[in-house]
Amino acid sequence: MSILVLGGTGTVGGAVVRELLDRGEPGIRVLTRSADKASDLPQGVEAAVADLTDPTTFDGVFEGTERMFLLNPVSMTELHEGLSALAEARRVGMRKIVYMSVQNPEAGVHIPHFASKIAMERALRASHIPFVILQPNNFYQNDFWFRDAMLQYGVYPQPIGEPGISRVDVRDIAVAAASALGTSDFDGRAIPLVGPDVLTGEACARSWSEALGRELHYGGNDLAAWEMQNRQYLPAWMAYDLRLMYAMFHEGGFRGTASDLAATREILGQEPRSFDAFTRECAGMWGEAGG
């Protein structure tokens, strides 16, 4: 049975594609907006160049696929794109959808990209298509955006706050997605994906300091300053959206429960990766491993 991966050229979707290939899944098709990115897909993966905001590009994209990994990146059209993909999945008789949402989305009903995921979860449950909803916490790999800040300026800038969040490795999300696509054992469930540790902003800075062998300082919790600075790199709407998310982290944290961690272990079939292991691995790849 062929699999359609949406978001398959991004950080999470790319990891899902690699995991599916490692498992020998046949007939993997990736939907991407970019013909350039399509040319960089791994051997054996079919590209479908289309734009979910433009239905004139849908022809042939969904036909012939029976399972779908549905990931819609944070955008002002996130919900529209997700609903369009769901409508096409229903049209072609898709047999399974694995949707990537976010951990405990109801906690962030006031946050635009959380609210989009709440609506998508509701639509998916009403679709009569077998589904699994994956609900990951903040990704370890988000820190790749901060490599220059850490290596050049000695600052860890992600304003995670002090109550703590249960971050997760993207590779564990990929394992969960491939498992959900490959078996009916998890059908009809929403499964939180969390890491083994509760991490504060200061704790993330310490882990990176130890891995890199140099002292890093946490950039702090001034979200107004963070939003203004990040408008240089992000659209204003996105900086605002993310500021709302970080404010939620500051107010009450975004921690997984013991049952969340048990559910993560269940779908992975193993312990989730730790943040310290991730930072050490990155430091080694970057040639910055501490003594």
C-alpha positions in Angstrom: 0.0 0.0 0.0 1.5 3.3 -1.0 2.0 6.2 1.4 1.6 9.9 0.8 3.8 12.1 3.1 2.8 15.7 3.4 5.6 17.9 4.7 8.1 15.3 3.5 10.9 17.8 2.7 10.9 19.4 6.1 12.5 18.5 9.4 9.8 16.1 10.7 8.4 14.9 7.4 11.9 14.2 6.1 12.6 12.1 9.2 9.4 10.2 8.6 10.4 9.5 5.0 13.8 8.2 6.1 12.2 5.9 8.8 9.7 4.5 6.3 12.5 3.8 3.8 14.5 2.1 6.6 11.5 -0.1 7.2 11.3 -1.1 3.6 7.9 0.6 3.0 7.2 0.6 -0.8 5.5 3.3 -2.8 6.4 6.5 -0.8 5.2 9.7 -2.4 6.0 13.1 -1.0 3.9 16.2 -1.6 6.0 19.4 -1.9 5.5 22.9 -3.2 9.1 23.1 -4.4 10.4 21.4 -7.6 13.9 22.0 -6.3 13.2 20.2 -3.1 11.5 17.4 -5.0 14.8 16.8 -6.9 16.6 16.3 -3.5 14.3 13.5 -2.3 15.9 10.1 -1.5 16.1 7.5 -4.3 13.0 5.5 -4.5 10.7 8.3 -3.3 8.2 9.8 -5.7 7.7 13.5 -5.7 4.3 15.2 -6.3 4.7 19.0 -6.7 1.5 20.7 -5.6 0.2 23.5 -3.3 -2.6 22.8 -0.9 -3.8 26.3 -1.2 -4.3 25.8 -5.0 -6.7 23.0 -5.9 -5.8 23.2 -9.6 -2.5 21.5 -8.6 -4.1 18.5 -6.9 -4.6 16.3 -10.0 -2.9 12.9 -9.5 -1.4 13.8 -6.1 -3.7 11.7 -3.9 -4.8 9.0 -6.4 -3.2 5.6 -5.8 -2.3 6.3 -2.2 -3.9 4.4 0.7 -2.1 5.8 3.8 -1.2 9.4 4.5 1.1 11.2 7.0 -0.5 14.6 7.3 1.7 17.5 8.5 0.7 21.1 7.9 3.4 23.6 8.8 2.6 26.6 10.9 1.1 29.2 8.6 -1.9 31.5 8.2 -3.4 28.8 5.9 -2.6 25.8 8.1 -6.2 24.8 8.7 -7.3 25.4 5.1 -4.4 23.2 3.8 -5.2 20.4 6.3 -8.9 20.4 5.5 -8.1 20.3 1.7 -5.8 17.3 2.2 -8.5 15.6 4.3 -11.1 16.3 1.6 -8.9 14.8 -1.1 -8.2 11.8 1.2 -11.9 11.1 1.5 -12.4 11.5 -2.2 -9.9 8.8 -3.1 -10.9 6.4 -0.3 -7.8 6.7 1.9 -7.6 3.9 4.4 -5.5 5.5 7.1 -4.3 9.0 8.1 -1.7 9.7 10.7 -2.0 13.4 11.6 0.7 15.4 13.5 -1.0 17.7 15.9 0.6 19.1 19.2 0.6 17.9 22.7 -2.5 18.9 24.7 -3.8 21.4 22.1 -6.7 22.4 24.3 -4.2 24.1 26.6 -3.5 26.5 23.8 -6.9 27.2 22.3 -6.0 30.9 22.2 -2.9 30.3 20.1 -3.5 30.3 16.4 -1.5 27.3 15.3 -2.9 25.3 18.3 -6.4 26.2 17.4 -5.9 25.1 13.8 -4.8 21.7 15.1 -7.8 21.4 17.4 -10.1 22.0 14.4 -8.2 19.5 12.3 -8.4 16.8 15.0 -12.2 17.3 15.1 -12.5 17.1 11.4 -10.4 14.0 11.3 -12.5 12.3 13.9 -15.6 13.0 11.9 -14.1 11.8 8.6 -14.8 8.1 9.1 -11.2 7.4 8.0 -9.1 5.3 10.4 -6.7 7.7 12.0 -4.0 8.2 14.6 -3.2 11.6 16.0 0.3 12.2 17.2 0.7 15.0 19.7 4.4 15.9 20.1 5.9 18.5 22.5 8.5 21.1 21.4 11.2 19.5 19.1 14.8 19.1 20.1 15.7 19.9 16.5 14.2 23.4 16.8 17.6 24.2 18.3 19.2 23.9 14.9 17.9 27.4 14.3 20.1 28.6 17.2 23.4 27.1 16.2 25.0 30.4 15.2 23.7 32.1 18.3 25.2 29.4 20.5 28.5 29.0 18.7 29.2 32.6 17.8 27.7 34.5 20.7 27.4 32.0 23.5 23.7 32.5 23.9 20.8 30.0 24.0 17.9 32.2 22.8 14.8 30.0 22.8 12.6 31.6 25.6 11.3 28.3 27.1 10.8 29.8 30.5 11.1 28.2 34.0 8.1 25.9 34.6 9.6 23.4 32.1 8.5 21.5 29.0 8.9 17.9 27.9 10.7 18.3 24.6 11.0 15.4 22.2 13.4 14.3 19.4 12.0 14.5 15.8 13.4 11.0 15.2 11.1 9.6 17.8 8.2 11.4 16.1 9.3 9.6 12.9 9.4 6.2 14.6 5.9 6.8 16.1 4.5 7.9 12.7 6.0 4.9 10.9 4.6 2.6 13.5 1.1 4.2 13.4 1.1 3.9 9.6 2.3 0.3 9.7 -0.2 -1.2 12.1 -3.8 -0.8 13.3 -2.8 -1.2 16.9 -3.0 2.6 17.6 -6.0 3.4 15.4 -8.5 5.9 16.8 -6.1 7.2 19.4 -4.4 10.5 20.1 -0.9 9.7 21.4 1.2 12.3 23.2 4.9 12.3 22.3 7.2 13.6 25.0 10.8 13.3 26.1 12.0 11.8 29.3 13.1 15.1 30.9 11.4 18.3 32.0 13.5 21.1 30.5 13.7 24.8 31.3 15.4 27.4 29.3 18.3 27.4 31.8 18.5 23.6 31.6 18.7 23.6 27.8 21.6 26.2 28.0 23.4 24.0 30.5 23.1 20.9 28.4 24.4 22.7 25.4 27.3 24.2 27.5 28.3 20.7 28.7 28.1 19.2 25.2 30.0 22.1 23.5 32.6 22.5 26.2 31.9 26.3 26.5 29.7 28.3 28.7 26.4 29.4 27.2 24.0 31.9 28.8 20.2 31.6 28.6 18.8 34.5 26.6 16.1 35.1 29.1 12.3 35.4 29.3 11.5 38.9 27.9 9.0 37.8 25.2 8.3 41.4 24.0 12.0 41.8 23.2 12.1 38.3 21.7 9.1 39.1 19.4 10.6 42.3 18.2 14.0 40.7 17.5 12.5 37.8 15.6 10.5 40.0 13.3 13.8 40.4 11.5 13.7 36.7 10.6 10.0 35.7 10.8 6.8 37.1 9.4 5.2 39.3 12.1 2.2 37.0 12.4 4.4 34.0 13.1 6.5 35.9 15.7 3.3 36.9 17.4 1.9 33.3 17.3 5.0 31.9 18.7 5.2 34.5 21.4 1.7 33.4 22.6 3.0 29.8 22.7 6.1 30.8 24.8 3.9 32.8 27.1 1.9 29.7 27.8 5.2 27.9 28.5 6.1 30.7 31.0 2.7 30.7 32.7 2.3 27.0 33.4 4.9 25.0 31.5 4.1 22.3 28.9 5.1 19.1 30.7 4.1 15.6 29.9 2.5 13.4 32.5 3.6 9.9 33.6 0.8 8.5 31.3 2.0 10.7 28.4 5.5 9.2 28.8 4.1 5.7 29.0 2.1 6.3 25.8 5.3 7.5 24.1 7.2 4.4 25.2 4.4 2.2 24.0 4.3 3.5 20.4 8.1 3.7 20.2 8.7 0.3 21.7 11.7 1.9 23.5 12.7 4.8 25.7 12.5 8.2 24.0 15.8 9.9 23.3 17.1 12.3 26.0 18.0 15.9 25.4 21.5 15.5 26.7 22.2 12.7 24.2 20.9 14.9 21.5 23.1 17.9 22.4 26.2 15.6 22.7 25.4 14.1 19.3 25.1 17.5 17.7 28.3 18.8 19.3 30.2 15.9 17.8 28.7 16.5 14.4 29.6 20.2 14.6 33.2 19.4 15.7 32.6 21.2 19.0 32.5 18.3 21.5 33.7 19.3 24.9 36.4 17.5 26.8 
